[in-house]
């Protein structure tokens, strides 16, 4: 194989490698941004629950205790 062909193939391989490397770095950056957004939402929900804002919006409902002896579905 001619050395100029080898050099051209090596050059093409290097360019493909650099392009792929840049694409992978971009995807990793995008993934990092998405993780940051999820962490922000988790912090928002944690703060919302910590200060009881959700408790004021939803009234307390007393649920009946299940009694197997009185339930018609267990007979």
Backbone bond lengths (Angstrom), bond angles and torsions (degrees), N, CA, C in turn:
res aa  C-N    CA-C-N  psi(-1)  N-CA   C-N-CA  omega(-1)  CA-C   N-CA-C  phi
1 X - - - 1.456 - - 1.529 107.95 -
2 X 1.280 115.12 137.59 1.470 122.09 -177.92 1.533 110.02 -67.63
3 X 1.314 116.75 144.85 1.469 120.74 -178.82 1.514 112.47 -65.44
4 X 1.331 118.39 -30.15 1.471 119.52 178.40 1.524 110.63 -70.07
5 X 1.325 116.91 -34.38 1.468 119.96 177.20 1.529 109.39 -68.78
6 X 1.340 116.15 -42.44 1.467 120.29 177.47 1.526 110.66 -60.43
7 X 1.312 116.57 -43.56 1.465 120.61 -179.97 1.524 110.76 -64.32
8 X 1.329 116.68 -39.25 1.466 120.46 178.81 1.525 110.67 -65.87
9 X 1.327 116.89 -41.66 1.464 120.55 178.72 1.527 111.36 -65.91
10 X 1.311 116.25 -41.62 1.466 120.14 177.74 1.524 110.20 -64.22
11 X 1.332 116.91 -42.37 1.464 120.80 177.81 1.519 111.81 -61.48
12 X 1.343 116.74 -42.15 1.463 120.87 178.37 1.527 110.69 -65.01
13 X 1.332 116.43 -40.37 1.463 120.38 179.06 1.525 111.12 -64.52
14 X 1.321 116.59 -40.19 1.468 120.61 178.80 1.525 110.26 -64.76
15 X 1.334 116.98 -42.69 1.469 120.02 178.61 1.526 111.19 -63.67
16 X 1.327 117.05 -40.91 1.469 120.21 177.86 1.527 110.38 -63.83
17 X 1.334 116.12 -41.05 1.458 120.97 178.56 1.528 110.89 -61.43
18 X 1.322 116.81 -46.62 1.465 120.66 -178.77 1.522 111.20 -64.98
19 X 1.338 116.73 -38.21 1.460 120.65 178.30 1.528 110.51 -65.22
20 X 1.317 115.93 -44.73 1.458 120.70 178.91 1.527 111.24 -64.25
21 X 1.315 116.43 -40.67 1.467 121.57 178.65 1.531 110.59 -61.52
22 X 1.333 117.11 -43.29 1.466 121.07 178.83 1.527 110.80 -65.02
23 X 1.330 116.63 -38.92 1.466 120.31 179.41 1.528 110.94 -66.07
24 X 1.317 116.94 -41.06 1.468 120.76 178.62 1.525 110.43 -64.69
25 X 1.317 117.21 -42.74 1.472 120.06 178.13 1.524 111.12 -61.88
26 X 1.321 116.70 -40.10 1.462 120.84 178.62 1.527 110.75 -63.12
27 X 1.322 116.67 -43.47 1.465 120.45 178.86 1.522 111.06 -64.35
28 X 1.316 117.40 -38.66 1.467 120.63 178.49 1.524 110.19 -65.23
29 X 1.340 117.06 -40.37 1.466 120.38 177.00 1.528 110.56 -62.60
30 X 1.342 116.82 -43.87 1.461 120.80 178.84 1.524 110.76 -61.83
31 X 1.315 116.12 -40.90 1.457 120.37 178.42 1.522 110.82 -63.65
32 X 1.329 116.75 -40.66 1.463 120.71 177.14 1.516 112.02 -62.12
33 X 1.335 116.72 -39.58 1.466 120.49 177.51 1.523 110.87 -64.08
34 X 1.323 116.66 -41.23 1.466 120.25 179.72 1.522 111.06 -66.07
35 X 1.316 116.88 -39.27 1.466 120.37 177.43 1.527 110.24 -63.85
36 X 1.319 117.47 -40.08 1.467 120.88 177.44 1.522 110.99 -61.64
37 X 1.343 117.30 -40.84 1.467 120.23 178.85 1.522 111.18 -64.92
38 X 1.332 117.14 -40.06 1.465 120.44 178.41 1.525 109.93 -65.07
39 X 1.325 117.29 -43.39 1.464 120.51 178.57 1.522 110.91 -61.57
40 X 1.320 117.61 -38.14 1.463 121.27 177.65 1.521 110.37 -63.57
41 X 1.332 117.05 -44.21 1.468 120.38 179.01 1.524 110.85 -64.26
42 X 1.317 117.36 -40.23 1.465 120.73 178.02 1.519 109.91 -61.79
43 X 1.319 117.51 -43.34 1.465 121.11 177.91 1.523 111.27 -63.19
44 X 1.342 117.13 -38.99 1.465 120.24 178.32 1.522 110.75 -63.23
45 X 1.326 116.69 -45.75 1.467 120.49 -179.52 1.521 110.15 -66.29
46 X 1.325 116.36 -41.07 1.466 120.06 179.02 1.531 110.33 -60.74
47 X 1.324 117.27 -43.30 1.457 120.88 177.60 1.513 112.02 -65.87
48 X 1.322 116.27 -39.69 1.459 121.76 178.56 1.528 110.26 -60.61
49 X 1.327 115.91 -45.03 1.459 119.64 -179.58 1.523 112.05 -73.24
50 X 1.321 116.88 -35.12 1.464 121.20 -177.65 1.523 111.45 -63.31
51 X 1.318 116.81 -40.18 1.459 119.88 -177.01 1.519 112.61 -90.89
52 X 1.325 117.56 4.48 1.454 120.94 173.30 1.506 115.04 71.52
53 X 1.310 118.12 21.25 1.464 119.84 179.37 1.515 110.56 -64.10
54 X 1.310 116.67 -33.14 1.457 120.05 179.26 1.514 112.04 -71.55
55 X 1.320 117.94 -31.49 1.457 121.48 -178.56 1.521 111.48 -67.30
56 X 1.324 117.48 -32.96 1.459 120.24 -179.63 1.522 111.12 -73.46
57 X 1.303 117.24 -29.82 1.460 120.62 -176.91 1.523 112.19 -80.52
58 X 1.324 118.16 -25.93 1.458 121.64 -177.34 1.523 108.55 -114.53
59 X 1.333 117.09 119.72 1.469 118.98 -179.94 1.529 110.65 -69.98
60 X 1.323 115.37 151.93 1.461 119.90 176.37 1.521 109.15 -72.85
61 X 1.300 116.18 131.05 1.461 121.70 179.23 1.519 107.19 -119.79
62 X 1.310 115.52 126.21 1.454 119.45 178.13 1.517 108.15 -84.87
63 X 1.309 116.15 119.74 1.450 120.70 178.38 1.517 108.95 -92.73
64 X 1.332 116.78 140.36 1.465 118.70 179.69 1.526 110.54 -68.31
65 X 1.313 114.69 147.46 1.461 120.73 178.19 1.521 107.67 -80.40
66 X 1.316 116.34 133.65 1.461 120.55 -179.65 1.518 109.87 -71.40
67 X 1.325 115.50 127.26 1.457 121.53 177.75 1.525 107.26 -119.65
68 X 1.319 116.93 110.07 1.460 121.65 -175.60 1.519 111.94 -63.97
69 X 1.325 117.96 -31.06 1.460 120.67 -178.39 1.522 111.74 -70.83
70 X 1.319 118.44 -32.84 1.460 122.18 -177.56 1.524 112.82 -92.04
71 X 1.306 117.77 -13.59 1.458 121.23 -175.19 1.526 110.86 -78.18
72 X 1.346 117.44 127.09 1.469 119.68 179.01 1.535 112.37 -69.88
73 X 1.305 117.92 -20.20 1.469 119.94 -177.50 1.523 112.72 -75.90
74 X 1.326 117.91 -14.63 1.467 120.45 -179.66 1.516 112.24 -98.56
75 X 1.307 117.77 0.17 1.483 120.68 -178.44 1.495 111.12 -94.74
